[in-house]
Amino acid sequence: MGTGYKIKICGIKDLATLELCVDLQVDFVGLNFSPRSPRCITAEIAENLLQLRKRDGFPKLVFLFFENSVSEIQNLNTRFQPDLVQLIRGDRFLTKELWDNLTEKKSLLPAIRIQEKVVSDADLEPKSDLVILDSYNKNLGGGTGHSFPWEYVTSVKRPFLLAGGITPENVKTALETVHPYGIDVASGVETGGKKDPKKIQELVQNVRTL
């Protein structure tokens, strides 16, 4: 397994991609329910995908929400019981009550969109065991394909997944520059807006042979 960097593949929409991620033993898989995202899926699609969840070695399951209603988030979480719920700090639809409740249950995976150098880990949701540090786009919760200046987070000590513009080509540089807990990739393993199995395999190989 090489260096042990964790790998999250986000925005999975089809069984073949999810099956590949299970076979490659990635650490996290993300299903996206945000109406703002081209990777948005329905509960029915999620149900079909999650027939694979009974397989041995199934990755930690993350549900991503951005500008969803609180009731929709709660209903989907109750129905499918994901391991982690990815919410984006600054989402205008979120309530403090929901954020705090998920934090207390240790099921919140907060995503923070970085716009300037991080000077204190205390700003990065210290009550959560893990955070995602992503690039900023006002209208999107992530998956933009754009990176932020990595030097903004080189002094961060707490565990985080680096997101934003990670590809098979730049992942080694990203890991060697930032030394995160792991990476979170969506558009970087896509071709024409669809998950590309060759890119997923290449990314995983590049991370594990570091």
Secondary structure, DSSP 8 states (H G I E B T S, - for coil): -TT--EEEEE---SHHHHHHHHHTT-SEEEEE--TTSTTB--HHHHHHHGGGGGSTT--EEEEEESS--HHHHHHHHHHH--SEEEEETT-TT--HHHHHHHHHTT-EEEEEEE-S----GGGS-TTSS-EEEEE-BTTBSS--S----GGGGTT--S-EEEESS--TTTHHHHHHHH--SEEEESGGGEETTEE-HHHHHHHHHHHHT-
